Amino acid sequence: MVDTTAVFLTLKLAGLSTLLLMLLAVPVSWGLSRWNSHFKSVVQAIVALPLVLPPTVLGFYLLLAFAPNSVIGGWWLTLTGERLAFTFEALVLGSVIYSLPFAVQPLYAGFSQLHPHYLQTAKMLHLPWFTRLKVVVLPAIKPSLLIAAGLSFAHTIGEFGVVLMIGGNIPGETRVVSIALFDHVESLNYASAHQLAALLLIFSLLLLIALYWLQGKRRLKWNVM
């Protein structure tokens, strides 16, 4: 029988992380696409670092950062009265950091390919910057937004190393599908492991088909690196 609690927690984590990623990645991608500096490549490398960094390495440093005696963990403890590590909130923060390049890269490509005509029109209308972004820019890069959201959601669904390091395996709190799958394999419960694995496989395949279909329909070029 499928672990519905783990599935619901995973969907909750992916949905919340994707929402936060979109709020963060849009201004970051916009700024990078309009920024010309010798330090731009350094910032891009930092943003893209989770693509090549082993998840356990990132998870280890996040675990240190979320500890009660650290700046971030201590601030959280003072604010909420609870520790940050091994909580759902830690999973959300870790997922946002780990999946950031999957949101930034498609948006950066979309902003870079944005025709200057859109920006000139918005400027001629004397629209405030937020209105320009909302009414003119974002609708023009809608395919990039959808791809960024789709990749972010899918990547969060499949997280394992980072989640295990900063969240552990607490049922109902941090036990997401990938952790539950690992548990089933360790306990030799291959029937339950197969159900979860097949669920992740089918979901990932369908989502990638949708993203590639969108890419072909809109003739949008995007890179994962």
N, C-alpha and C positions, 0 to 999 in steps of 0.2 A: 504494500500500500504506500502511495506517495506521501511523503512528509509534508502535509499542507502548511504546517506552521513555518517550516523552513522556506517553502515556496513563497508564502505571503511576505515573510520578512525580507526575502531577496528582492521581490518586486517593490516593496516599500523602500528598500535601500537604493535600488536602481532608479526609481522614480524621483526620489528626493535628491539624490546625487546629480542626476541629469538636470533637474531644475536649477540647482545651484551652479552647476557647470555652465549652463547657458547664460546665467546672469554674470558669471565671471569671465567666460571665454569671449563673449561679444566685445566688451570694451578692450580686453587684452589683444584680441585679433585685429580689431580696428586700429588700435594704437600702433601695433607692429607693422601693419600694412601701410601706414602713413609716416612711419618713422625712418629717417635716413641718418644712420650714425655708424661709426666703426664698432660700437658696442652692441649693435642690433644682433649680430650673429651669436654673441655671448648670451644674450637674453633668450634667443630662440633655442639655443642649446640647453639652457636651464629648463625651459618649458618642456622640451622634447626628451629630457633625460629619462623619465619613466619608461620610454619606449625601449631603451637598451639596458637600463639598470635592472638587475635581478630583483624580483618582487620581495624576496626575503631581506635583501639589503635595505631597500626602502622601508619595509615593514619594521626592521630593527631600529632604524633611526627615528621613525615615527613613534615607536614604542618608548624610546628614550625621551622624545619630545613631549609625550603625553604623560610621563611619570609625574607623580605629585611633587617631586623635588625639582622639576624643571620649570622654566618660565611659563610655557603654555599650560602644562598640567597643573602648576601651582595657581595660575590665574583662574583656571576652570574650577579648581577645588574651592578657591575663595568665593567665586561667583555662585556656584551651585551647592557647595557643601559635599560634593561627591567627586570621586576620582574619574578621570577621563578614560584612561586605558581600560580595555575590556568592557566597553559599553557600546551601544548602538551609535551614539554620537561620534565615537572614535571611528567607527566604520564609515560613517558619512564623510568625515573630514579626510580620512585616508583614501577613500574612493575618489573624492574630488581631486586630490593631489595626483593620485595614480592615473586617473583617466583624463586629466587636463589636456595632454597633447592630442587625444582623440577628438576633443571638442575644438581645440584651437586650430589644428591643421586645416580641416575643411573650411572653417570660417575665414581663416587667413587667405586661403586660395580664392574664396568668393569675394572678399573685399578687394583683393589685388586685381581681380578681373572685372571689377565694377567699372562700368563705362563712366568717364568723367561727366558725360551729359547729365546723369542723374544728380550729381553733386552740384553742377552749375545751375540746374533748374531749381533745386532746393534753395540755393543761395540767392537766386534772383527773386524768389518768393519771400525772402527775408524771414524764413522760418527759424524758430529757435533750434538749437542743436539737437535737443531731445526729440522734437517733432520731426526734424530731418531724418533722424535715425529710425523713428517709429513708422513714419508715413512713406518715406522714399527709399532709404537704404535697405532696411530689413526685408521689405517685400521684394526688392530686386534680387536679394540673395537667398530667397526662401529655400531653394534646393540645398544650398550649403547648410542652412539651419537644420533642415530635416536630416541630412546626412550626419552632421555633427551630433545631433540629439540621438540618432539611431546608433551610431558607433559608441557614444558614451554609455547609453543604456545597456547595449550588448556587452561592452567591456566590463561594466560593473557586475553584470549577471555572472560572468565567468571568473571573477576574481577569486584567488585562493591564497597565495603566499602572503600578501599584505593583510588580508582579512584574518588569516590564522595568527599572524604575528601580533596584531594590535587588538584583536577581538577574542581570540581563543575559541572555545566551543561551548557557549552557554545557551542552552535551549531557550527559545523565545526571546533572546536578547542579541546574540551574535552568531547563532548557528544557522548560517545561510545554506543554500543548496549545495555549493561546492564543498563546504565543510561536512555536511550531512553525507554527501557521496563518499568522501574520504573515510568517514566513520563506518559506513556500510562495507566498504572494501576491507578495512582493517579487521572488522568482525566477521569477515567471510560471508556476509549477507549479500550475495551477488544478485539476487532477484531484485531487491530494493535498489541496489546500486545501478542495475541496468535500467530501471524505471527512471531514475533521476538523470542518468547519463543520456538516455534516449530523449528525454524531455529537453535537456540543454542542447543536444545535437539538432533536433528538429527546429527548435526556436531560433538557434543561431543561423541555420541554413535558410530558413524563411526570411529572417531579417536581412541577411546578406543579399538574397535574391531581390528583395524590395529595394534595397539601397542601390544595387547595380542597375535595376530597372529605372530607378529615378535618375541615376547618373546618365544612362543612355538616352532617356526621354528628354532631359534638359540639356544634353550635350555639355555636361559640367565636368571639368577636369579636377580631380582632387587627389591628394597624396596622403598616405599614412606616415610618410617620413618627409 
